[in-house]
Amino acid sequence: MERAVVNSKDLEAYCVAVLRHEGVEASVAAEVAHHLVEANILGHDSHGVGMLPQYCTNVARGMCRKEGSAAVVQQKGAVLVMDAGRLFGQVALRQAVERAAAVAKTHGVCSLTLRKAHHVGRVGAYAELAASLGLVSIFFANINDHAPLVAPFGGSDARGSTNPIAMGVPRSGSNVVLDFATSVWPLGKARVAFNRFESLPAGVAIDAQGKPSTDPEVLFPGVSRGGAYTLGMKDKSKMGCLAAFGRHKGAGLNLFCEIFGALAGGGTSAADSPSNPADARDNGTINNVFCVLIDPSALSAENWNAEVETMCNWWVGSPPAPNASPVLLPGDAERRSAAVRLNEGIPLEASTWEALLKLAGGAIPPPPCSMKPAAQSAKRTCDGPPEEKKAPVSSASFPFALVASAVAIFAAGVAIGRRTR
């Protein structure tokens, strides 16, 4: 099976041009395009340029604000409340984190909520931003304005969304950033499998009849490969759902993302949510985010930096299990992907490449690309999308739920403690 392989800078310039054609303000277009391409560079194709057809559809439907800033609703001590008003989430959450970082530097901690942001993209990017500013962070997000996507443990239909959690710790040389959906796979990863005609691993999806399925098409009934997909979510009776990872543990984290996300004031996935009722949803993509930023120097933790460094070295020093790869820290896999893709280019499956070329009515000249067979190194020039073929089953990866739970409880406790002093 062949892929279109595109240089990251060329791909980013193309995405900027498409967004500008859709009327998106120049600085917003540049930031959104950079965020999407960066996700591909880091190996997270689920949150990469494959999202652009959906974004353009949402812009055309008036579901996404093309310019402006997130607004401060309230700032009271270490508590900051902001409203994105459907602004592109990549811009809105970056603005919110930068403002919250200043609050955390003053008060030692900041509890931030951001409501009604158009899809914020890869949440780990904001944990990385906070870490680069010297802050520990934890993020919880829920997803509104379309049908729920994830079944609770033991359930047969969707009651929550993919609800990501991210956290970051500053570290000399390379920050430690953990980012994962609370479903076994994020919807975007299932979308990539759907676009590639790949099967899902067992345990990822449930069909509309409540039975386990390895066919990604059960998640995208009536949706064309490569293009916008949330419009296909209108007929809930035909739509399957994703499973939460880690059985009851991941499902519990998924529930708390709904509840913590509701702290932002945007509602939950519940059908009768007061702020996000099912009959008022427009099949858009809205994120509500709750996060805590902590200045470690404010906690007077003795030898904090040395402890982080020692623990990280201890962690990766574990001898690999038989037939296993070396132990990695969160973020290491992304750095490895970046080293390859910045050098060799970003691979895009046929349907995604074809959908990208159709954006802006085909008015934007396509970026240069080459074709790279999956099992070969030979390349040939391409002027359009390649033919797509069936591919083998891909494998799933499961995040560390217990680590996430422990750090979440710690961070939230610190925030509450600081607020009550």
DRENKOLGU-436236 format. One record per residue (C-alpha): residue number from 1; x, y, z. Coordinates in Angstrom, 2 decimals, always signed. Layout:
// DRENKOLGU-436236
NODE NUM X Y Z
...
This chain:
// DRENKOLGU-436236
NODE 1 +0.00 +0.00 +0.00
NODE 2 +1.41 +3.37 -0.99
NODE 3 +1.43 +6.67 +0.87
NODE 4 +1.87 +10.22 -0.31
NODE 5 +4.95 +11.57 +1.49
NODE 6 +5.13 +15.35 +1.95
NODE 7 +7.77 +17.63 +3.46
NODE 8 +6.44 +19.10 +6.71
NODE 9 +7.12 +22.73 +5.72
NODE 10 +5.42 +22.31 +2.34
NODE 11 +2.45 +20.63 +4.00
NODE 12 +2.17 +23.40 +6.60
NODE 13 +2.26 +26.11 +3.91
NODE 14 -0.50 +24.29 +2.01
NODE 15 -2.68 +24.09 +5.14
NODE 16 -2.18 +27.80 +5.80
NODE 17 -3.21 +28.61 +2.22
NODE 18 -6.36 +26.47 +2.52
NODE 19 -7.39 +28.11 +5.79
NODE 20 -6.72 +31.58 +4.39
NODE 21 -8.90 +30.71 +1.39
NODE 22 -11.68 +29.88 +3.86
NODE 23 -11.36 +33.35 +5.39
NODE 24 -9.38 +32.42 +8.49
NODE 25 -7.29 +35.32 +9.83
NODE 26 -3.60 +35.00 +8.93
NODE 27 -2.11 +34.47 +12.40
NODE 28 -4.88 +32.02 +13.34
NODE 29 -4.38 +30.06 +10.11
NODE 30 -0.64 +29.87 +10.74
NODE 31 -1.05 +28.62 +14.31
NODE 32 -3.69 +26.03 +13.44
NODE 33 -1.68 +24.72 +10.48
NODE 34 +1.48 +24.48 +12.58
NODE 35 -0.36 +22.57 +15.32
NODE 36 -1.86 +20.06 +12.85
NODE 37 +1.41 +19.38 +11.04
NODE 38 +3.28 +19.13 +14.34
NODE 39 +0.87 +16.36 +15.38
NODE 40 +1.78 +14.44 +12.21
NODE 41 +5.49 +15.05 +12.82
NODE 42 +5.16 +13.60 +16.32
NODE 43 +3.36 +10.53 +15.00
NODE 44 -0.16 +11.50 +16.09
NODE 45 -1.83 +11.33 +12.68
NODE 46 -5.17 +11.16 +14.47
NODE 47 -4.81 +14.87 +15.29
NODE 48 -2.89 +15.92 +12.20
NODE 49 -3.82 +17.37 +8.82
NODE 50 -6.50 +14.73 +8.39
NODE 51 -8.58 +17.05 +10.60
NODE 52 -8.41 +19.88 +8.06
NODE 53 -11.44 +18.79 +5.94
NODE 54 -13.51 +18.73 +9.13
NODE 55 -12.21 +22.16 +10.15
NODE 56 -13.06 +23.65 +6.75
NODE 57 -16.54 +22.16 +6.93
NODE 58 -17.06 +23.66 +10.39
NODE 59 -15.83 +27.07 +9.20
NODE 60 -18.23 +26.97 +6.26
NODE 61 -21.11 +26.05 +8.59
NODE 62 -20.31 +28.92 +10.95
NODE 63 -19.33 +26.44 +13.67
NODE 64 -15.85 +27.87 +14.18
NODE 65 -14.71 +31.46 +14.79
NODE 66 -11.99 +32.48 +12.35
NODE 67 -10.37 +35.35 +14.25
NODE 68 -10.14 +37.06 +17.62
NODE 69 -9.16 +35.95 +21.12
NODE 70 -10.53 +33.98 +24.03
NODE 71 -12.27 +36.21 +26.56
NODE 72 -11.64 +36.36 +30.30
NODE 73 -14.92 +35.68 +32.09
NODE 74 -13.47 +35.94 +35.59
NODE 75 -10.13 +36.06 +37.34
NODE 76 -10.24 +35.79 +41.10
NODE 77 -6.90 +35.07 +42.74
NODE 78 -5.62 +31.75 +41.43
NODE 79 -8.87 +30.95 +39.59
NODE 80 -9.12 +31.89 +35.91
NODE 81 -12.23 +31.36 +33.78
NODE 82 -12.11 +31.94 +30.01
NODE 83 -14.55 +31.56 +27.11
NODE 84 -13.32 +30.79 +23.58
NODE 85 -16.64 +31.51 +21.90
NODE 86 -15.93 +28.79 +19.28
NODE 87 -12.55 +30.28 +18.35
NODE 88 -10.11 +27.75 +16.91
NODE 89 -9.03 +25.83 +20.01
NODE 90 -5.35 +25.82 +19.10
NODE 91 -5.34 +29.60 +19.52
NODE 92 -7.78 +29.83 +22.41
NODE 93 -6.15 +27.23 +24.67
NODE 94 -2.65 +28.51 +23.96
NODE 95 -3.79 +32.00 +24.98
NODE 96 -5.48 +30.60 +28.09
NODE 97 -2.43 +28.58 +29.19
NODE 98 -0.10 +31.54 +28.74
NODE 99 -2.37 +33.72 +30.86
NODE 100 -2.79 +30.96 +33.45
NODE 101 +0.99 +30.52 +33.62
NODE 102 +1.36 +34.14 +34.71
NODE 103 -1.24 +33.54 +37.42
NODE 104 +0.57 +30.39 +38.58
NODE 105 +3.85 +32.29 +38.80
NODE 106 +2.14 +34.79 +41.10
NODE 107 +0.05 +32.46 +43.26
NODE 108 +1.99 +29.20 +42.96
NODE 109 -0.97 +27.55 +41.27
NODE 110 -3.73 +28.36 +38.80
NODE 111 -7.01 +26.55 +38.23
NODE 112 -8.04 +27.34 +34.65
NODE 113 -11.23 +26.58 +32.78
NODE 114 -11.77 +27.27 +29.09
NODE 115 -15.24 +26.78 +27.65
NODE 116 -16.57 +26.46 +24.12
NODE 117 -13.32 +26.13 +22.18
NODE 118 -13.47 +24.68 +18.71
NODE 119 -11.40 +21.46 +18.68
NODE 120 -8.18 +22.15 +20.59
NODE 121 -6.22 +19.42 +18.79
NODE 122 -3.45 +17.52 +20.55
NODE 123 -3.82 +18.37 +24.25
NODE 124 -0.25 +17.31 +24.98
NODE 125 +0.92 +20.42 +23.13
NODE 126 -0.38 +22.59 +25.96
NODE 127 +1.20 +20.42 +28.66
NODE 128 +4.44 +20.85 +26.72
NODE 129 +3.87 +24.62 +26.64
NODE 130 +3.31 +24.72 +30.39
NODE 131 +6.43 +22.61 +31.00
NODE 132 +8.48 +24.94 +28.82
NODE 133 +7.38 +27.72 +31.18
NODE 134 +8.62 +25.71 +34.17
NODE 135 +5.19 +24.52 +35.33
NODE 136 +3.70 +21.16 +36.21
NODE 137 +0.30 +20.72 +34.56
NODE 138 -2.67 +18.42 +34.24
NODE 139 -5.46 +18.84 +31.70
NODE 140 -8.91 +17.29 +31.50
NODE 141 -11.14 +17.91 +28.48
NODE 142 -14.58 +16.82 +27.38
NODE 143 -16.18 +17.14 +23.95
NODE 144 -19.58 +18.68 +23.24
NODE 145 -21.86 +19.51 +20.32
NODE 146 -22.05 +16.04 +18.81
NODE 147 -23.25 +12.60 +19.80
NODE 148 -21.25 +10.82 +22.53
NODE 149 -18.63 +8.35 +21.31
NODE 150 -17.50 +6.09 +24.17
NODE 151 -19.35 +3.38 +26.08
NODE 152 -18.94 +3.03 +29.85
NODE 153 -17.46 -0.21 +31.13
NODE 154 -20.14 -2.89 +30.75
NODE 155 -22.30 -0.64 +28.56
NODE 156 -23.39 -1.19 +24.97
NODE 157 -23.83 +2.38 +23.71
NODE 158 -22.01 +5.70 +23.96
NODE 159 -22.43 +7.86 +27.06
NODE 160 -19.17 +9.88 +27.10
NODE 161 -16.74 +11.17 +24.51
NODE 162 -13.06 +10.37 +23.92
NODE 163 -12.18 +12.84 +26.71
NODE 164 -8.39 +13.30 +26.73
NODE 165 -6.12 +13.74 +29.73
NODE 166 -2.66 +15.28 +29.47
NODE 167 +0.00 +16.18 +32.00
NODE 168 +3.48 +17.55 +31.87
NODE 169 +6.55 +17.97 +34.05
NODE 170 +9.46 +20.29 +33.19
NODE 171 +12.78 +18.54 +32.87
NODE 172 +16.17 +19.70 +31.69
NODE 173 +16.73 +18.60 +28.11
NODE 174 +13.36 +17.04 +27.40
NODE 175 +10.10 +17.62 +29.27
NODE 176 +7.99 +14.65 +30.31
NODE 177 +4.54 +14.87 +28.72
NODE 178 +1.80 +12.23 +28.89
NODE 179 -1.24 +12.61 +26.62
NODE 180 -3.98 +10.06 +25.99
NODE 181 -7.63 +9.61 +25.20
NODE 182 -9.67 +7.75 +27.77
NODE 183 -11.03 +5.51 +25.00
NODE 184 -8.84 +2.60 +23.86
NODE 185 -8.28 +4.59 +20.67
NODE 186 -9.14 +8.23 +20.00
NODE 187 -11.74 +8.69 +17.29
NODE 188 -9.10 +10.25 +15.05
NODE 189 -6.99 +7.11 +15.14
NODE 190 -10.01 +5.03 +14.20
NODE 191 -10.64 +7.55 +11.41
NODE 192 -7.10 +6.94 +10.11
NODE 193 -7.74 +3.18 +10.13
NODE 194 -11.04 +3.77 +8.32
NODE 195 -9.27 +5.89 +5.70
NODE 196 -6.59 +3.21 +5.24
NODE 197 -9.11 +0.35 +4.93
NODE 198 -7.55 -1.23 +8.02
NODE 199 -9.30 -3.30 +10.63
NODE 200 -9.37 -2.30 +14.27
NODE 201 -7.84 -4.46 +17.00
NODE 202 -10.29 -6.37 +19.14
NODE 203 -11.65 -4.34 +22.03
NODE 204 -11.57 -0.92 +20.34
NODE 205 -15.12 -0.57 +18.96
NODE 206 -18.71 -1.63 +19.53
NODE 207 -21.28 -1.65 +16.71
NODE 208 -24.75 -0.08 +16.79
NODE 209 -26.21 -3.34 +18.12
NODE 210 -23.85 -3.28 +21.11
NODE 211 -21.58 -6.06 +19.82
NODE 212 -17.76 -5.89 +19.61
NODE 213 -16.52 -5.03 +16.13
NODE 214 -13.19 -4.71 +14.32
NODE 215 -14.70 -2.75 +11.41
NODE 216 -14.00 +1.01 +11.75
NODE 217 -16.92 +1.70 +9.41
NODE 218 -19.32 +1.12 +12.32
NODE 219 -18.04 +4.42 +13.76
NODE 220 -18.53 +6.38 +10.52
NODE 221 -21.84 +5.31 +8.95
NODE 222 -22.47 +7.14 +5.69
NODE 223 -19.14 +9.00 +5.85
NODE 224 -16.81 +9.34 +2.86
NODE 225 -13.21 +8.34 +3.53
NODE 226 -10.81 +11.23 +4.02
NODE 227 -13.37 +13.98 +4.46
NODE 228 -15.45 +15.59 +7.20
NODE 229 -17.01 +13.02 +9.48
NODE 230 -19.14 +14.50 +12.28
NODE 231 -22.05 +15.13 +9.89
NODE 232 -22.40 +11.35 +9.73
NODE 233 -23.15 +11.30 +13.45
NODE 234 -26.72 +12.56 +13.01
NODE 235 -28.29 +9.09 +12.85
NODE 236 -27.29 +7.69 +16.25
NODE 237 -29.19 +4.45 +15.54
NODE 238 -26.61 +3.48 +12.90
NODE 239 -23.51 +4.61 +14.75
NODE 240 -21.32 +2.39 +16.88
NODE 241 -18.99 +3.61 +19.61
NODE 242 -15.54 +3.25 +21.10
NODE 243 -14.66 +1.35 +24.28
NODE 244 -12.96 +2.96 +27.27
NODE 245 -9.43 +1.70 +27.90
NODE 246 -8.55 -0.29 +31.01
NODE 247 -12.07 -1.56 +31.69
NODE 248 -13.51 +0.19 +34.76
NODE 249 -10.35 +2.29 +35.33
NODE 250 -10.36 +4.08 +32.00
NODE 251 -14.13 +4.35 +32.06
NODE 252 -13.91 +6.05 +35.45
NODE 253 -11.39 +8.56 +34.11
NODE 254 -13.68 +9.16 +31.14
NODE 255 -16.54 +10.00 +33.49
NODE 256 -14.39 +12.41 +35.48
NODE 257 -13.32 +14.16 +32.28
NODE 258 -17.00 +14.80 +31.60
NODE 259 -17.48 +16.15 +35.11
NODE 260 -14.26 +18.19 +35.21
NODE 261 -14.94 +19.52 +31.71
NODE 262 -18.33 +20.67 +32.93
NODE 263 -16.50 +22.93 +35.42
NODE 264 -15.80 +25.12 +32.40
NODE 265 -19.53 +25.65 +31.94
NODE 266 -19.97 +23.92 +28.58
NODE 267 -21.91 +20.88 +29.70
NODE 268 -21.41 +17.14 +29.26
NODE 269 -22.32 +14.35 +26.83
NODE 270 -25.49 +13.49 +28.77
NODE 271 -28.57 +13.68 +26.53
NODE 272 -30.32 +16.01 +28.97
NODE 273 -27.23 +18.09 +29.84
NODE 274 -28.52 +21.55 +30.85
NODE 275 -25.74 +23.26 +28.86
NODE 276 -25.41 +20.75 +25.99
NODE 277 -28.79 +19.04 +25.45
NODE 278 -28.92 +16.47 +22.66
NODE 279 -31.60 +18.31 +20.70
NODE 280 -29.47 +21.47 +20.53
NODE 281 -26.27 +19.87 +19.22
NODE 282 -25.12 +20.91 +15.76
NODE 283 -22.62 +18.11 +15.05
NODE 284 -19.70 +20.42 +15.59
NODE 285 -16.70 +19.82 +17.83
NODE 286 -16.44 +21.85 +21.02
NODE 287 -13.91 +21.24 +23.79
NODE 288 -14.28 +22.34 +27.40
NODE 289 -11.05 +22.20 +29.39
NODE 290 -10.18 +22.17 +33.07
NODE 291 -6.52 +22.33 +33.98
NODE 292 -4.28 +22.97 +36.94
NODE 293 -0.89 +24.64 +36.54
NODE 294 +1.57 +24.39 +39.43
NODE 295 +4.81 +26.25 +40.03
NODE 296 +6.96 +23.59 +41.71
NODE 297 +9.13 +26.22 +43.37
NODE 298 +6.08 +27.41 +45.32
NODE 299 +5.73 +24.03 +47.05
NODE 300 +9.18 +24.12 +48.62
NODE 301 +9.72 +20.54 +47.50
NODE 302 +13.28 +19.72 +48.47
NODE 303 +15.47 +18.57 +45.58
NODE 304 +12.51 +18.60 +43.17
NODE 305 +14.55 +18.83 +39.95
NODE 306 +16.99 +16.18 +41.13
NODE 307 +14.13 +13.90 +42.12
NODE 308 +12.53 +14.22 +38.67
NODE 309 +15.83 +13.48 +36.96
NODE 310 +16.63 +10.55 +39.23
NODE 311 +13.18 +9.01 +38.83
NODE 312 +13.22 +9.34 +35.04
NODE 313 +16.64 +7.71 +34.81
NODE 314 +15.51 +4.95 +37.17
NODE 315 +12.39 +4.39 +35.04
NODE 316 +14.16 +3.97 +31.69
NODE 317 +16.91 +1.93 +33.31
NODE 318 +14.61 -1.06 +33.69
NODE 319 +15.94 -3.94 +31.54
NODE 320 +13.53 -4.66 +28.65
NODE 321 +11.29 -7.68 +29.02
NODE 322 +11.89 -10.55 +26.58
NODE 323 +11.09 -9.51 +22.99
NODE 324 +10.23 -5.98 +24.15
NODE 325 +11.66 -2.61 +23.13
NODE 326 +13.61 -0.47 +25.61
NODE 327 +11.54 +1.36 +28.24
NODE 328 +10.54 +4.88 +27.21
NODE 329 +9.43 +7.99 +29.04
NODE 330 +6.22 +9.72 +27.96
NODE 331 +7.20 +11.89 +25.01
NODE 332 +10.12 +9.72 +23.85
NODE 333 +8.08 +8.04 +21.12
NODE 334 +7.06 +11.44 +19.77
NODE 335 +10.67 +12.62 +19.67
NODE 336 +11.66 +9.49 +17.76
NODE 337 +8.86 +10.04 +15.26
NODE 338 +9.91 +13.67 +14.78
NODE 339 +13.50 +12.65 +14.05
NODE 340 +12.27 +10.44 +11.20
NODE 341 +9.46 +12.54 +9.76
NODE 342 +11.35 +15.83 +9.76
NODE 343 +13.97 +14.07 +7.68
NODE 344 +11.91 +11.76 +5.48
NODE 345 +8.58 +13.60 +5.25
NODE 346 +5.06 +12.98 +6.52
NODE 347 +3.21 +9.94 +5.11
NODE 348 -0.48 +10.44 +4.29
NODE 349 -2.91 +7.72 +3.28
NODE 350 -4.58 +8.04 -0.14
NODE 351 -8.02 +9.14 +1.00
NODE 352 -6.63 +11.86 +3.28
NODE 353 -4.31 +13.12 +0.54
NODE 354 -7.19 +13.18 -1.96
NODE 355 -9.46 +15.04 +0.47
NODE 356 -6.75 +17.62 +1.16
NODE 357 -6.28 +18.30 -2.55
NODE 358 -10.01 +18.92 -2.94
NODE 359 -10.09 +21.62 -0.26
NODE 360 -10.61 +25.23 -1.35
NODE 361 -12.25 +23.83 -4.47
NODE 362 -8.89 +22.62 -5.70
NODE 363 -7.76 +26.24 -6.10
NODE 364 -4.57 +25.83 -4.03
NODE 365 -1.62 +24.24 -5.86
NODE 366 -0.78 +20.94 -4.13
NODE 367 +2.49 +20.67 -2.23
NODE 368 +5.23 +18.57 -3.82
NODE 369 +5.02 +14.94 -2.78
NODE 370 +6.41 +11.52 -3.55
NODE 371 +4.97 +8.04 -3.37
NODE 372 +6.50 +5.57 -0.96
NODE 373 +5.34 +1.95 -0.96
NODE 374 +4.77 +0.63 +2.54
NODE 375 +7.32 -2.19 +2.21
NODE 376 +9.79 -0.51 -0.14
NODE 377 +12.02 +2.54 -0.19
NODE 378 +11.63 +3.42 -3.88
NODE 379 +9.77 +6.66 -4.61
NODE 380 +8.05 +8.16 -7.62
NODE 381 +6.67 +11.65 -8.24
NODE 382 +2.93 +12.01 -7.72
NODE 383 +0.49 +14.62 -9.00
NODE 384 -2.57 +13.33 -7.20
NODE 385 -3.86 +10.70 -4.77
NODE 386 -2.62 +7.10 -5.11
NODE 387 -4.84 +4.04 -5.23
NODE 388 -5.70 +2.66 -1.77
NODE 389 -5.60 -1.02 -0.88
NODE 390 -6.40 -3.22 +2.08
NODE 391 -3.85 -3.29 +4.91
NODE 392 -3.15 -5.60 +7.84
NODE 393 -4.65 -5.11 +11.27
NODE 394 -2.88 -2.40 +13.25
NODE 395 -2.05 -2.65 +16.93
NODE 396 -3.42 -0.69 +19.89
NODE 397 -1.52 +0.96 +22.68
NODE 398 -2.83 +1.43 +26.19
NODE 399 -1.89 +4.36 +28.46
NODE 400 -1.04 +4.06 +32.09
NODE 401 -4.32 +4.75 +33.91
NODE 402 -2.99 +4.40 +37.42
NODE 403 -0.28 +7.01 +36.82
NODE 404 -2.86 +9.41 +35.41
NODE 405 -5.23 +8.91 +38.32
NODE 406 -2.56 +9.47 +40.96
NODE 407 -1.21 +12.62 +39.40
NODE 408 -4.72 +13.95 +38.76
NODE 409 -5.70 +13.58 +42.40
NODE 410 -2.44 +15.19 +43.52
NODE 411 -2.79 +18.18 +41.20
NODE 412 -6.42 +18.83 +42.00
NODE 413 -5.68 +18.56 +45.71
NODE 414 -2.87 +21.07 +45.46
NODE 415 -5.12 +23.51 +43.60
NODE 416 -7.87 +23.25 +46.18
NODE 417 -5.43 +23.55 +49.03
NODE 418 -3.91 +26.73 +47.65
NODE 419 -7.33 +28.28 +47.06
NODE 420 -8.42 +27.73 +50.64
NODE 421 -5.36 +29.25 +52.30
